[in-house]
């Protein structure tokens, strides 16, 4: 079975694919070695780790370097968050998809953001065509930001999300990512109304994987959670170290750090 086929199969249920989001080779290796069945990148975490703001600002060569570095140390499938594809030109997007596949990813997140949904559907179709030309059954996770960007509210938000999901499915999407909702009843409605595997973002108040499986969800992304936990801890420890010069502050939090020389050697 190809790596892409393995990744598609992970969305078949009945359990939820718990998908951690990495930002470099070390974080990705740690995630796989802890038991992750697949690894994703987080666009925001990758951008921040390389000194850029999130929001289609990361230079594509930098992203490709990150994807390639992560893919080199994994045996698990890798899916890459490519934001909005860094372009609305369909030919350029096709070239980007080919480059992302060549770097080692077998899945992508492609978000509509504030764009016209019809344009996003055309981008999904272009991504599918480019992947097919590469001979890869790319898992295209079509992200819709109706809730995350507060583009509509209440029943209107649900109706618009379901409309976009159907549109993106027709264009060739493999799954639908609806970041924002944490309410079980709403998540269940989304799962009932979306025919493709539903991806939910892990955030404060979100149900755990077992409950999400009961609601019909097939994928749970950690988003920036691991990055925030790692760098939030570093931020607190660094303030204490600089104030006191006490290197012992790093000892306990550093327990369990794997031997990365051995891992990457």
N, C-alpha and C positions, 0 to 999 in steps of 0.2 A: 504494500500500500504506500502511495506517495505521501510525503509530508503534508501536502495540501489536503489530500483525502483524509488523513488522520485528523487534521484540524476540523474539517467539516463534520466528521463523525463525532467529535467531542460535543457538538451542539445538538445531538439527537436525543439527549436525555436518557433516563428519566431524571438524573440529577443535574444540578447546575454546574456549568463550567466556571469555576472560581479562577479568575484571570488576573494575576498581579501585573502591575504596570511598572516597567523598569525604565532606567534612563541611561545606563551604560552597561558595559560587559560585566563588571563586577556585580552590580545589583541584579542583573539578569541571571548570572550564574548562581548566585545565592538563592534566588527564587526557584530555579529549576531544581537545585540540589535539596531544597526544602520540600520538594514534592510537587511543584507546579506541573500540570500536564501540558500547559502551553504558557507562553509569556507574551505580553504586549508591551509596546512602548506607550508612554504618556507624552503627548506633544508638549504640554506645559513643562513637565519635569525635564525632558530632553532640552528644551529651549533654555530653561533656567540653568541647567548644569553646564551649558555651553556659553552662558553669558548673554542670552537674548530674552526678550519678552515673548510671551505666548501670543499667537494671533497671526499666523502666516508670515512671520518675520524671519524665521530661521532659514538661512541659505540652504538650498537643496543639497549642495555638496556636503555640507555639515551633517544633515540628516542622513544621507546615504552612508557617510562614514560611521555614524552611530549604529545604523542598522547592520552594516557589515561587521562591525566589531562585536555586536551582540550575537549575530548569527554564527560567528566563528566559534563561540564557546558553548553553544546550545546543541542539543539533539532534539529537544522539544520544538514544536512548531512556534514560529514567531509571527506575530501580526503587528503592523506598524501604523501608528496614528499619523496620518499625513494631513491633518486639519482639513482645509477645503481643497487640497491638492496644489496649493500655491499658485494657482492660475485658473482662469475661467476659459482659456483657449483649449479647445478639445484636443487638437493635435499635440500641443505642448503637454497636456495632461497625459496623453497616451505615452509619450516619451518618458514622463515621470514614473508612470506605473511600471513600464518595462525596466527602468533603472532600479526601482524599489524591489521588484522581483529578483533581478540580477544580484542585488545586495544580500538577498537571503530571506525575504519575507514571503509568506504564503497567504497573508491576509492583510487587509487595510481597514482603517476607519476613515470614512470620507463624510465630512459634515456639511450640512446645508447652511448653518449659521443664519445670517440675515438675507441669504440669497433667494432668488426666485426658485421655488420648488421645481418648476419645469426645467430650468437650467441645470439644477442639481440632478434631475433624472437623466438629462443628456450626458452629464459628466459620469454618472454611474455606467451608462451604456458605453461610453468611450473607454472607461476603465475595463469593463468586461471584454471589449473587443481587443484591447491591448494585451490583456492577460491571456486571452485565447490564442493570440498570435505568438505568445511565448510558450504556449503549451502547458499553462498552469491554471488549474481551477481555483483561481484566487477567491478567497472568502471576502466579499465586499460587505462590510458592516456599515450600512447606511445610517448615519447619525442625523437625527432631526432635533433641532433646538427650540421647538415650540415652547416647551416648559422652561428650559434653562434660560432662555432669553425673554421669557414672559411675552411671547408674541400674541398669545390669546389666553383667555382664562375660562375656568369652569368647563361647561359642556362644549363651548366653542374650541377650547384647547384640545379636548379629547377628539372631537370631530376632525379638526385640522391635522392632528397627529396621525389618525387612522387614514385620512385621505392621502397624506404624504407617504405613509408606509406602503399603501397599495400602489401608488405611483412609482415608488422606488423599486418595489418588487417587480413590477412590469418592465422596468428598465434593466433588470439583471442583478439586483442586490441579493445577497445570500442571507442577510440578517438585518435587523433593525435595532438601532441603539437609541433609547429615549432617556437621556440623562435628565435628572431633576426630581421626578416623582419618588416619594418614599412611602406614601400611604397605601396600605395593602389593597383596599378596595379599588383604588385607581389603577394600581399595577395589574390587578386581576382583569379589569376591563380592557386594559391595553393588550394583555396576553390573549384574551378572547378575540379581540378585534384584529390582531396582526397575525397573518398566516405564517410569517417567517419566524425563526428563532428570535426571541426578544432579549435584548441586553439592557440591564439596569446598572446605573452607576452607584457604587458603594459610597455612601455619605452619611453624615449624622442622622440617625433616626431610621435608616433603611433596615428592612428585615434581613435576617441572616439567610444563608444559602438554603437551608432546609425549608424555611418558610417560603422563600421565593420559588422553590421547586413546586410547592403546593399551589402557588398562585399561577404557575404556568411559565415562569421565566426560565430561560435556558443559559444565560450567561450573566455573570456579575463581575464588573470591572472595579479594581481598587482605585483607579484614577490617580490623583496626586497623593493619596494617603500615605504610601510608603515613603515617598520623597519628603513629605512634610514631617513625618515621624523622625526620619533620619536627620534632617537638617534642623528641625526644631530642637532635637536633643543636642546636636552640635552647637547650636546657638546658645543654649542655656549653659552648657559645659564651658564653652569658650569664654563667656563672660566671667565665670568663676575663676577659670585658669588665669586670665589676664589680670584679674583683680588680686589674686593671691599667689600665683606662680606655683600652685599645688598640682603637680602632674598626676597625683593619685586620683584626682577627679575622673580621669579617663579609664581607670583600671576596671572598675566594676562594669560600666556600660560596654567596655570592649570585650568582655568575656564571651566566648562562643564565636569569636571572629574566625572564619575559616582560613586555612593556609592557602592564600591565593597564589603564591609562588608554585606550590604543588598543583593546585587546580589548573593553572594556565600553562604549566610546564609540559 
